[in-house]
């Protein structure tokens, strides 16, 4: 049974969606309904849903800003909106789907089918011990929009003054107007390690370590990154 949360600032909108989701009662259980994004922020982590039905246009904090404030999350997202815009189309590959209000029942069926498949695929490819661990995705806000990035696809993050550049497995770069320090706590643990003052690397993407004072890491995209001497022992512990 998938756990769902609805966030829509309009009570009428959340009630309509709730009724339309009743037909999926064998697959989906609504854990909570929020009409205030700020209240949802303080509760959604402990609810640990599988999917969030998220309204885009909300006063005070829109849907994209809501995900950005969360920073990292491990649930799927289905947008609900009265506006069909190019921004949402660009995000469609990362979100499960987006539903334009008034929500069409056939489109809702398609979205739930996609949701079930994505959750099943994700669960199938991670160890049981990791399935309830730290959130696996980040919301990265840029001038173009908000990217939803799987942590596993991040090869490294490099500091650039007050900006951070994310280098992804598909060789895409995403530049975010936040400092590296802000992401260090979000990415700490697991496969991520800050190896010098300016770079956090995903050790799963390291192909070679070259010995030296601190040493050098070769990444699977060919990049070579120096390790500070003060971080060498911690790196060795994690690598070996």
N, C-alpha and C positions, 0 to 999 in steps of 0.2 A: 504494500500500500504506500503510495507516494504522499508525502506531506506537502501541503500547499499553503501559501500565505498570499493574501490579496492586499495591495496598497493602492488606494484610489481616494483622492480627496473628496469625491462626491459620493455621498451615501447611496444615492440612487444607482450610480454606476457600479459600486461594489455589490449591491443587492442583486442587480440584474445578472452580473457575472456569476454570483453564487448560485442563482437559480439555474443558469445554463450549465453549470458544472455538476449539477445533481445527477445528470445522466451518466457521469463517469464515477459514480459512487463506489463501484467495485475496484477502481484503480487509484482514486484520488480522495484524500481526506483534507478538508480545509481546517487548518490548525488555528488560524487567526485572521481577522480582517481589521485593517487599519485605515483610518481616514485622515490621519496626521502623520506625515513622514518622519517628524522628529520623535514621536512616540515609537514608531516602527524601528528607528535606529537603535533604540535602547533595548529592544526586545527580540529582534530577529535572530541574533546570534544564538541565544539560548533556546529559541524555538527550533533551530537547526532544520529548516525546511529543505525539501528537494527542489522546489520551484517557487519562484516569486512572480505573481502576476502584477506587473508594475505599470502604473499610469505614468505617462511622460509629463504632461502639463499639470503641475501642482503649484499652488502659491507658496512662496517661501523657500521651497526646495524641490526642484523638478526631479524626474526619475533618474537622469544622468548624474545630477549632483548627489542624489541619495547614494548611488553605487560608489561614487568617488569618495564620499565621506566614509563609507564602510571600508574602503581601501582594498581589502581582500575578502573573498566570500567563496563558499563551496556549493552554492545552490545554482540551479539553472534559472534563466530569466525569460519570461514571455512579456513583451511590452503590450500595453493596451493604450490606444491613443485615438484622438479625433483627427489627427493630422498624418497624412501619408507623405513624408518628405524624404529627400535624398539622404539625409543623415541616418534615418532609420533603415533605409535600404542598405547603406554601407555597413551598418551594424548587424545586418541580418545573419551573416555567417557566424557571428559570435553568439548572439542570442538564439534561443530555440526558434523564436518566431516573433512577429508583432501582429497584433490584431487591431484593425481599424474599427472604431465604434461607429454605428451600432454593430456589435460583433456578430458575424455570420456564423451559423451553427456548423456548416461544413468546414469553414476555416478553423473553427475551434477544434473540431474533430482531428483535422490535419495537425494542428499544433500539439494536441495531446499525444497523437501517434509519434510525432518527432520527439517529444519529451520522453516518452517511455523508452524509445530506442536509444536516445543519448544517455539516459541514466543507466540503462542496461549495459551499453558499450563501455561507459566509464567504470562501472563496478567490476566488469569482467577483466579489465586491464590493470587493476591495482590490487596489491596484497590486502588480505582481510584485515591485517593489523593497521593498515593506513586508511581504511575507509571512513573512519570517524575522526581523523586527525585534522591538522591545520587546513584552513581553506586553500583550495588549489588554484584559485584564479585571482587576478588583480584587475582593478578598473583604473586605466591610465587615461587621464583627461588631457587632451591636446587642443590646439586651435581648431582642428578639423572636427573633433567630436570625442567620444569616449571609446577607447579600445578595451575589450575584455580579453585578457591574455592568460593562457594557461602557464602556470609557473614552470612546468617542465619544458616549455618551449623557449624560455629565457636562457640565453647562453651567458650573458654578462650584462652588467649595468655600469656605465662609466660616468663619473662626475664631469660636469662642464660648467664651471662657475656655479650659478644657482640653478642649473638645469641638470637633468639626468638623461642619459641616452640608453635606451634598452635595445640590445642586439638580440634578435630572435632567430630561431632555428631556420626559418624560411628566408633568412638574410634580410629581413625587413628591419628598419630602424624606427624607433618611436622616441621622440624627444618630448620630455615632460618638464614643466616648470616647477619642479620640486628638487630639493637637494638630495644627494645620495644618503645622507644621514637619516632622512625621513623614511627611506626604503629599507635601511639596514635592519630595523626592528621588525618590519613586515616580512622580510625574507630570511631572518635569522633561523638557524637550525636547518635540519635536513641537508640538502645538497649545496646550499649557498654559503659562501664564506667571503668576507672582505679580505683580500690578500694584500692590499696596499691602501694608501690614503685615498685613492681615486677609483678603485674598481672592486665590485662584487662579482664573483664568478659562480656559475653553476658547475660544480665539480663533475656532474654527469656528462659534461661536454668537453672535459679535458682529455686529450689524447697522449700527452707526453709531459714529463717533468724533467727539465734540465737543471743539473746541479750548479750551485754557485753560492754566493754569500747568502742570498735569500732564495735564489733559484729563479727559473722562468717556466711559466706554463704555456704550453701550446694548445690552443683550442681547436675544435674540429672544423672551424671555418678558416684556419690558418693563422689567426691572430696569435701573437706572442706577448705575454704579459708578465712583467717582473713582479716577483714576490718580495715584499719587504722583509728584512731579516727578523723583525720582531714578530712576524706572522708565520714564519717558517715552521716552527715546532707544531703549531696548531694545524697547519696545512698537512704536515706529515702524518699527524694523528688521524686526520679525516681521510686522507688518501690511502693509507696503508694499515 
